[in-house]
């Protein structure tokens, strides 16, 4: 899974303390993939309002503006 972490800076509204994308599980060197499944899917981002996500609505709304050009997995 890919996650996006955003932490606002305390006392400085509108500035960022930390923000980055990361994958999980991280650091699990003993993980063994025994099977995989391929399928079809779609991606759709929904715009958020301040009331929905007070500290992260601007991030969700920015994703809403992305144009999805391709969805797929490499084999």
N, C-alpha and C positions, 0 to 999 in steps of 0.2 A: 504494500500500500504506500502511496505517496501522501505525505501530509505537508501542510504549510503552517509554520509556527510564527506567530506575531505577538510580540510583547511590547505594549506602549511604554514610553519613558514616563516614570512617575513625576508628577509636578510640571510636565512640559507637554500639554495637550497638543496632539497632532504630530509629535515626533516619536521616532521608533527607538526602542532599546535593543530589540533583537527581532529579526525576521529572516526566515530561510525555509527552504523545502528540504524534506528528508524522507528517507525510505525506512520502512520497518519490515521485518525484524532487522535490527542493526547488530553487528558484531557477533552473530551466531555462527561461528565457524564450523560447528558440528552439525548444522542443518543439512539434510540430505533430501533432494527432490526425487521422489520415486515415481511420480506420474505428472502429467499435465493434461489440461483440457483446453481446446480451442473452440471458439464460438463467435457469433456475431453480436454486436452491441452498439449502443449509441451513447453519446455524452451530451448533456444539456445543462447549462448553468442557469440558475434562476436569480434574478436581481433581488437584492435585499434592501430593506429600509432600515433607517436608524433604529426604529422601534424593534426590529427583528434581531439585530446584532449590534448593540451600541458601540462596541469597540472594534468591530471588524467588518461592518457593512460596506465600507469603501473597498475592501479587498474582494468581497463577494461580488460587488457591483462591477468591479474591473474585470473579473473573470467572465461576467455576463456579456461583456463587449467582445470577447475573443471569438474569432471565426474558427470553427472546427473544420480543418481541411481533410483530415484522415484519421480514422480510428482503426487500429489493427495491432496484431502481434507479429513479431518476427519469428520465423520458424527456424 
